[in-house]
Amino acid sequence: MKLIVTTGRKSRESDLKLAIDSAQKLSINFHPRLDDSFEKIFRDSNVDGILVVNRNSMRLQTPHDEFFFHPSLAHVRIKNLREGRGDRMIDAMKLKSGMSVLDCTLGLGADSIVASFVSQTQVVGIESSPAIALIVEHGFQNFSDESPAIIESMRRIKVINMNHKQYLETLEKKSVDVIYFDPMFRHPITKSQSIGTFRSFANPDPLDLETIELAKSIARCRIIMKENSRSLEFARLGFQILSGGKYSSVAYGAIEL
Ligand SMILES: C[S@@+](CC[C@H](N)C(=O)[O-])C[C@H]1O[C@@H](n2cnc3c(N)ncnc32)[C@H](O)[C@@H]1O
């Protein structure tokens, strides 16, 4: 996907600097916004998306939609946990305070925030898409929220822009408690346009067995994968499907070590 970076129309000095830094990080062009409309930028630059930096926030604009970082999904789940209603991912991970988590598929970061809230220690999130990693890392470090617990949980997450297989190869044996995979589903459940926009920037590759073998040597407790509940990926990769979420289209699988 071809991208370009710009700012809002009335950009501050700090936005300009962030936009130029982001263009450098992503090795893409910076487009001084002036009074240009997005339509004009799309027309003139022949790009698929525009990364817009405005008031210290980032969003990825496509011709039809946009996506940006927001911790709203994590909010609902953390509220449930606080009120004792639990969370399927946390149950699958058997996650307790002090346990370490490696999230191999960071995406928009909701799962990492919830894991960080429960573990109360640093979660490492790996994301291979440079644009997604940049937007989410910026969101984790800058998004303000009325809940101090959410802010602390976000700030603790370390984002690494890398392919998870390459990253796993750098880790020592038995050095992480839980390794988590939530790859793009082989058969997407929703056709919603905003998910579609995110999907067009995300890495669609299936997990491979070599990656799972690596993860087995690095995890101390378990590996968890989330997939479509009817997915054949669980069997192919050796995950035991966990019970729960009887009426849900999503399932969690575990490899206990
Ligand atoms: C379904 S999303 C994850 C959603 C995430 N769990 C959340 O809470 O928002 C999958 C993400 O994993 C990333 N991804 C897929 N394969 C990857 C790989 N080999 N290495 C790193 N990231 C990968 C995709 O780019 C995408 O952003």
The ligand as an ORCA input file, in Angstrom:
! r2SCAN-3c Opt
* xyz 0 1
  C      -6.355     -9.388     13.777
  S      -5.111     -8.202     13.957
  C      -4.787     -8.246     15.673
  C      -5.780     -7.476     16.459
  C      -5.310     -7.266     17.888
  N      -5.273     -8.503     18.625
  C      -6.117     -6.208     18.606
  O      -6.485     -6.405     19.773
  O      -6.352     -5.138     17.998
  C      -3.669     -8.994     13.349
  C      -2.455     -8.060     13.286
  O      -1.272     -8.860     13.234
  C      -0.385     -8.327     12.286
  N       0.449     -9.443     11.801
  C       0.079    -10.476     10.984
  N       1.100    -11.286     10.748
  C       2.169    -10.787     11.436
  C       3.526    -11.196     11.571
  N       3.999    -12.263     10.931
  N       4.332    -10.472     12.373
  C       3.850     -9.364     13.029
  N       2.578     -8.908     12.910
  C       1.754     -9.619     12.124
  C      -1.297     -7.751     11.203
  O      -0.632     -6.759     10.438
  C      -2.442     -7.187     12.051
  O      -2.208     -5.857     12.419
*
